[in-house]
Amino acid sequence: MHTLTKIFSNKFSIYGAVIRFASSLPKYETLTVSVPRKNVYHVEMSRPQKLNTVNKVMWGDLKDCFRALHDDAECRVIVLSGQGKLFTAGIDLNSLIEYFSTANDIEDIGRRGRFLYKYIKECQDSISSLEDCIKPVLTVIHGACIGAGVDLITAADMRYCTEDAWFQVKEVEVGLAPDVGTLQRLPKVIGSASIVRELCYTARKVYAKEALDIGLVSKVLPDKESAIAHALSLAADIASKSPVAVQATKQNLVFSLEKTNAEGLEHIALLNTVNHQSEDLTKSAIAMASKGDKPEFEDY
Ligand SMILES: CCC/C=C/C=C/C(=O)SCCNC(=O)CCNC(=O)[C@H](O)C(C)(C)COP(=O)(O)OP(=O)(O)OC[C@H]1O[C@@H](n2cnc3c(N)ncnc32)[C@H](O)[C@@H]1OP(=O)(O)O
């Protein structure tokens, strides 16, 4: 009988699939990280008793986690979901009140403004860490996705939801203009300025079917279990491809969002000047041409 399991320092392999020991994965107070499939990392918001509301610790954890996964060569694709009854109820309103009360204690308007600016920028950096992470990020939304949740999912690459999911750009109802990404990214995700404005001005709920119709999500699955299974299966498929090719593709898609076609083309030409020399391209081309086995790629 073949050796089924090989023990390494912080990982083991079953039938060629390298799985990391949980103890070697990064730990966060508000997030749980696991590796359910080869090279596929699952990040779960894990404040279910607080409806995965984003408090000060979670803003920091999200940024630290996605920056760490950006640099983790074994991680090729990330699936983000929420534990408990819903994806997230948005910002933790208690932490928002605490933040305003701290600001109000600062007497001088200039210094108060500096404090508020720094806080907003930190929250922006946290959300942007999903877009800045070079690995594709798939999100699975069940139950509700409110306020900061919409900022979060629109910074991701792909969105899948359950039949019971709903979305709400709720900020105007709590007296805020969204300031951590929804206004910048939602128009690019759904492509209709009219619908974006309607959703942002009215704060009305968008249910799963409409989310699919307007292109906010790629697919609606019956329940959380099937939605996670679907996302993990897609993630595993992406993870089986050349990480050099996949990551350059994300880099260029993100870069091109803000640029002219000419600038985007120049960027991918420069990236591929290096990447065309990668062994991944040779392996892929030979496998395709010879109709051979699916190639295996080194971590990147
Ligand atoms: C620089 C900052 C940038 C970021 C800005 C972000 C802005 C936003 O995110 S705006 C959106 C804020 N979120 C909300 O307004 C959601 C409020 N919650 C709800 O509408 C409902 O709770 C919800 C529909 C999510 C669930 O309803 P359900 O009936 O199932 O549960 P509840 O009994 O209402 O809630 C259970 C307990 O959770 C507490 N809670 C809910 N949401 C929040 C929240 N966002 N922050 C803090 N706490 C929240 C709720 O008070 C209940 O607590 P308890 O009574 O102690 O059990």
The ligand as an ORCA input file, in Angstrom:
! r2SCAN-3c Opt
* xyz 0 1
  C     -15.281     55.038      9.444
  C     -16.385     54.044      9.558
  C     -16.748     53.443      8.279
  C     -17.755     52.364      8.329
  C     -19.078     52.575      8.281
  C     -20.006     51.500      8.326
  C     -21.321     51.733      8.450
  C     -22.302     50.655      8.589
  O     -21.981     49.492      8.648
  S     -23.941     51.163      8.683
  C     -24.828     49.717      9.141
  C     -24.789     49.424     10.611
  N     -25.545     48.240     10.923
  C     -26.866     48.265     11.208
  O     -27.485     49.307     11.232
  C     -27.517     46.929     11.465
  C     -28.384     46.963     12.701
  N     -28.936     45.667     12.984
  C     -30.040     45.173     12.428
  O     -30.657     45.769     11.572
  C     -30.523     43.845     12.954
  O     -29.883     43.578     14.149
  C     -30.293     42.680     11.987
  C     -31.241     42.810     10.789
  C     -28.868     42.597     11.514
  C     -30.611     41.350     12.703
  O     -31.901     41.419     13.238
  P     -32.351     40.344     14.329
  O     -33.756     40.651     14.664
  O     -32.048     38.976     13.834
  O     -31.401     40.568     15.562
  P     -31.448     41.749     16.610
  O     -32.258     41.329     17.788
  O     -31.830     43.021     15.968
  O     -29.924     41.869     17.004
  C     -29.289     40.921     17.849
  C     -28.327     41.646     18.736
  O     -27.262     42.200     17.935
  C     -27.162     43.605     18.164
  N     -26.739     44.260     16.926
  C     -27.260     44.108     15.729
  N     -26.606     44.851     14.835
  C     -25.649     45.489     15.511
  C     -24.631     46.417     15.127
  N     -24.451     46.803     13.860
  N     -23.803     46.874     16.071
  C     -23.916     46.480     17.358
  N     -24.867     45.584     17.771
  C     -25.716     45.112     16.856
  C     -28.562     43.998     18.569
  O     -28.529     45.219     19.240
  C     -28.959     42.847     19.439
  O     -28.310     42.965     20.693
  P     -28.993     42.478     22.037
  O     -30.291     43.219     22.147
  O     -28.013     42.829     23.108
  O     -29.218     40.997     21.873
*
